[in-house]
Amino acid sequence: MDQLTLVTSTLDGLGIQYQLVSHPAAETTEEADAYIEGIEGVRTKTMFMTNKKKTSFYLLVMDDAKRLDFHEFQDLTGAKRVKMASSEALKEKLGLAPGIVSIFGLINNQERDVKVYFDKAILSEARMSFHPNENTHTIFVASNDVLAFVKAQGYEPEILDLEED
């Protein structure tokens, strides 16, 4: 089963409604934004990170217009020496390639060993947008359903109050 079908069938099985938009391959959030202009929903960026020893993994969802302060993330989570995870770790843990990281990669994390975080600022938005594990589509899901999806995958998402730039 391809990744898009895996994502949509998982959402269907959970009774979660979504809007799926097809578009040319988008390598960056800026490219994707151009294809989904005018559609309601916060544009997210999902960052897959690890500690220096590669013993802990973190998935952070935030507004794509915001920049992450790694020191603040470490202070809020208690994580130590956090950096972006390698493309090899991303493939191994979430079955994804760089540029298409999203919460839907959690479907592929058999070990359930990734800590999931959301920036509080985006939870007040009605909908969030993500790549559904491939970059030729963008999927829009109600914010409360995004949290329900994460919980249904066996994760307890934590909410962080990240400072504005």
Phi, psi and omega in degrees: 000132179287164186297319179299314179296321177300315180294309184292323178290327176294314178297316178302316181296332178271357182071026181265125179278151181206162173243125182251126180244124176271143178200169176299160180306133180241120182272340182228164177295327179298316178297313181299320181301323181297328182278342185241019180304135177089352179268131183294134176145138179293137177277119184260158165234138181243122184251130178254117187233166178215167172272171185301324182278355181060039177254347178227144181231144186226138175241119182242128178251126181213170177297134184291349178276349183267151175254141181275131171264106184300324179295319178296316179303314179297317179298317183287330186255343185081003178289152181243139172050055182277140177213170176295139179285154179290161177297330177294316179294322178298315179295317182293316186275321186241357179067025185239161174257157176305145179094349178230029181288132176203174177300336183290344173296339179299335176303325184271357184271087184299326184282345183052043186247026177249132176273132186250130181230145173236140172285129182307324185302328183273346183289342177279350177285148181293319184222158175236154178241145181213160163280133178275061179067015171200156192259020175255013176213154168234138182241137179249130182225141176302140185304318179294329177287330175299313178296320178298320178300311182300316180295322179295337177277358177098020181244151173247097184293144177250147182256128178247144176258085182282139180293153171288157178302000000 
